[in-house]
Amino acid sequence: MPQPSSSTAPSAKEGLYELGDVPELGRVPAKMLAQVIRAERFGEPIDAFKQEALDVPVLGAHEVLVYVMAAGVNYNNVWAAMGIPIDVIKTRMKRGEPEAFHVGGSDASGVVWAIGADVTNVEVGDDVVVHCGMWDHDDPNILAGKDPMLGPTQKIWGYESNWGSFAQYTKVQDHQCVPKPERLTWEEAASYMLVGATAYRMLHGWPPNIVNPGDPVLVWGGAGGLGSMAIQIVAAAGGRPVAVVSGDSKNEFCKKLGAVGVIDRRKFEHWGKLPRWSDELEYSVWLKGARGFGAAFWEALGEKRNPTIVFEHPGETTLPTSAFMCDTGGMVVICAGTTGYNATLDLRYHWMRQKRLQGSHFANDDQAIGINNLVAEGKVDPCLSRTFTFAETGACHQLMRDNKHPSGNMAILVNAPRPGLRTIAEVRAAKI
Ligand SMILES: NC(=O)c1ccc[n+]([C@@H]2O[C@H](COP(=O)([O-])OP(=O)(O)OC[C@H]3O[C@@H](n4cnc5c(N)ncnc54)[C@H](OP(=O)(O)O)[C@@H]3O)[C@@H](O)[C@H]2O)c1
């Protein structure tokens, strides 16, 4: 079991290495630096994260210790920092885990530093990218050959689990490790997996509603983490993505990624929950807004066709429009409710046009490998827009919380001392 103790006064005597001071390959120190969330600090991310020295976690038989070069920034640790919609620490402690703190971080690139007794797929010294899908290897659902993401033991590493990537070492399950694409820097390699694999499952994981050549697809938040991946995945499959954004500067960004058109959502005002269907005046105002948005989609696409897939995550404010404009027999696939959870839709359009509303959550191993291959082949760019220092972990989550973060994805340097490095040899040399 991992040791729950922590201290705020790291010292070399305790076996703690400074960031970027790389130990001999495979030598595991007693302590590590981590950006830690505690319940008493729940609130704005800028204040919730604090650097502490913690004991390095101990591995189980199917687990891997990864020396973290860089970590990715995702919305889930904005939620973890705020303690909503769930208190991740309390939830874990209820499950019997002892640590009264959260080490978040659900994206990482790094080097395999130690492996458990039953690990066979990676070796000490391998350069890896870590995906965030966790499940017990003996989960009954998984033993029955079903999708692990539908199993009862499924969790998201670095959000529902402790020991994520905002620390010098992270503890992961063996199957979470995929090969790091050699051409990428450490920070690029840490930036795409969570959003990329989530988008891949949403667009390729729900047959028969998968993206096919020529298909029009509406992508909400096209310049965001998920959206930037979705545009490229649709384009790589020969589909025609239309992105929605707020802000002129995001248009070009989306078009460069392969969007055939871009809609500025600030031109519309019909957002939010649907008015009651029997309120004719209110409803007609909403319908006018939704039809106007549909017309903007046709214009951006260059053709009067509705989206066969609507790639959803804003949730409450946008779902009524998504469900309305989705093509007959098409799918609204949704993985989040960033603006709220009480989604409304007009069921008349839903059943008469036989649409599908599909929930989707992260990805299984095959889907993580799917996006990793697209990145390795250069068909999907990680869209790394900004790299932060370890001390800026709270600051970059705050930017995300305030929707002031740059387009694409963000990363944090953990042990990598500066951007632009691709191997451990380069990291060691950079320190000297
Ligand atoms: N379930 C999963 O597996 C999973 C995986 C990844 C992410 N998520 C969740 O998905 C959500 C998005 O994640 P992300 O990494 O893409 O975040 P992100 O980089 O912040 O992008 C979200 C985008 O949503 C758009 N947006 C914000 N408010 C909006 C509104 N009121 N109406 C329409 N669009 C709005 C913004 O674009 P514009 O302002 O330009 O429109 C923003 O760029 C988060 O809630 C995250 O937790 C879930």
The ligand as an SDF file (V2000), in Angstrom:
LIG
                    3D

 48 52  0  0  0  0  0  0  0  0999 V2000
  -15.9400   12.2560  -20.0080 N   0  0  0  0  0  0  0  0  0  0  0  0
  -14.7290   12.3660  -20.4940 C   0  0  0  0  0  0  0  0  0  0  0  0
  -14.0830   11.3600  -20.7320 O   0  0  0  0  0  0  0  0  0  0  0  0
  -14.1320   13.7090  -20.7520 C   0  0  0  0  0  0  0  0  0  0  0  0
  -12.8790   13.7980  -21.3630 C   0  0  0  0  0  0  0  0  0  0  0  0
  -12.3320   15.0640  -21.6240 C   0  0  0  0  0  0  0  0  0  0  0  0
  -13.0040   16.2020  -21.2280 C   0  0  0  0  0  0  0  0  0  0  0  0
  -14.2150   16.0780  -20.6060 N   0  0  0  0  0  0  0  0  0  0  0  0
  -14.9520   17.2790  -20.2020 C   0  0  0  0  0  0  0  0  0  0  0  0
  -15.2840   17.9750  -21.3930 O   0  0  0  0  0  0  0  0  0  0  0  0
  -15.3570   19.3680  -21.1370 C   0  0  0  0  0  0  0  0  0  0  0  0
  -14.4750   20.1020  -22.1450 C   0  0  0  0  0  0  0  0  0  0  0  0
  -13.1280   19.7070  -21.9650 O   0  0  0  0  0  0  0  0  0  0  0  0
  -11.9680   20.3950  -22.8080 P   0  0  0  0  0  0  0  0  0  0  0  0
  -10.6890   19.8230  -22.3290 O   0  0  0  0  0  0  0  0  0  0  0  0
  -12.2670   20.3670  -24.2570 O   0  0  0  0  0  0  0  0  0  0  0  0
  -12.1010   21.8840  -22.2670 O   0  0  0  0  0  0  0  0  0  0  0  0
  -11.6520   23.2330  -22.9680 P   0  0  0  0  0  0  0  0  0  0  0  0
  -10.3210   23.1040  -23.6040 O   0  0  0  0  0  0  0  0  0  0  0  0
  -11.8790   24.2870  -21.9480 O   0  0  0  0  0  0  0  0  0  0  0  0
  -12.7060   23.4120  -24.1410 O   0  0  0  0  0  0  0  0  0  0  0  0
  -14.0670   23.5800  -23.8890 C   0  0  0  0  0  0  0  0  0  0  0  0
  -14.6290   24.5270  -24.9060 C   0  0  0  0  0  0  0  0  0  0  0  0
  -16.0180   24.6620  -24.6500 O   0  0  0  0  0  0  0  0  0  0  0  0
  -16.4240   25.8930  -25.1730 C   0  0  0  0  0  0  0  0  0  0  0  0
  -17.4600   26.4600  -24.3320 N   0  0  0  0  0  0  0  0  0  0  0  0
  -17.3170   27.0380  -23.1090 C   0  0  0  0  0  0  0  0  0  0  0  0
  -18.4920   27.4980  -22.6770 N   0  0  0  0  0  0  0  0  0  0  0  0
  -19.3960   27.2060  -23.6570 C   0  0  0  0  0  0  0  0  0  0  0  0
  -20.7630   27.4600  -23.8120 C   0  0  0  0  0  0  0  0  0  0  0  0
  -21.4750   28.1090  -22.8730 N   0  0  0  0  0  0  0  0  0  0  0  0
  -21.3700   27.0390  -24.9390 N   0  0  0  0  0  0  0  0  0  0  0  0
  -20.6750   26.4070  -25.8920 C   0  0  0  0  0  0  0  0  0  0  0  0
  -19.3660   26.1550  -25.8110 N   0  0  0  0  0  0  0  0  0  0  0  0
  -18.7380   26.5490  -24.7010 C   0  0  0  0  0  0  0  0  0  0  0  0
  -15.2210   26.8090  -25.2090 C   0  0  0  0  0  0  0  0  0  0  0  0
  -15.0290   27.1970  -26.5470 O   0  0  0  0  0  0  0  0  0  0  0  0
  -15.5950   28.5580  -27.1320 P   0  0  0  0  0  0  0  0  0  0  0  0
  -15.7160   29.5400  -25.9840 O   0  0  0  0  0  0  0  0  0  0  0  0
  -14.5980   28.9520  -28.1510 O   0  0  0  0  0  0  0  0  0  0  0  0
  -16.9390   28.2020  -27.7410 O   0  0  0  0  0  0  0  0  0  0  0  0
  -14.0590   25.9280  -24.8010 C   0  0  0  0  0  0  0  0  0  0  0  0
  -12.9660   26.0620  -25.6640 O   0  0  0  0  0  0  0  0  0  0  0  0
  -14.9460   19.5430  -19.6740 C   0  0  0  0  0  0  0  0  0  0  0  0
  -16.0960   19.6350  -18.8640 O   0  0  0  0  0  0  0  0  0  0  0  0
  -14.1880   18.2620  -19.3640 C   0  0  0  0  0  0  0  0  0  0  0  0
  -14.2200   17.9360  -17.9880 O   0  0  0  0  0  0  0  0  0  0  0  0
  -14.7960   14.8580  -20.3760 C   0  0  0  0  0  0  0  0  0  0  0  0
  1  2  1  0
  2  3  2  0
  2  4  1  0
  4  5  1  0
  4 48  2  0
  5  6  2  0
  6  7  1  0
  7  8  2  0
  8  9  1  0
  8 48  1  0
  9 10  1  0
  9 46  1  0
 10 11  1  0
 11 12  1  0
 11 44  1  0
 12 13  1  0
 13 14  1  0
 14 15  2  0
 14 16  1  0
 14 17  1  0
 17 18  1  0
 18 19  2  0
 18 20  1  0
 18 21  1  0
 21 22  1  0
 22 23  1  0
 23 24  1  0
 23 42  1  0
 24 25  1  0
 25 26  1  0
 25 36  1  0
 26 27  1  0
 26 35  1  0
 27 28  2  0
 28 29  1  0
 29 30  1  0
 29 35  2  0
 30 31  1  0
 30 32  2  0
 32 33  1  0
 33 34  2  0
 34 35  1  0
 36 37  1  0
 36 42  1  0
 37 38  1  0
 38 39  2  0
 38 40  1  0
 38 41  1  0
 42 43  1  0
 44 45  1  0
 44 46  1  0
 46 47  1  0
M  CHG  2   8   1  16  -1
M  END
$$$$
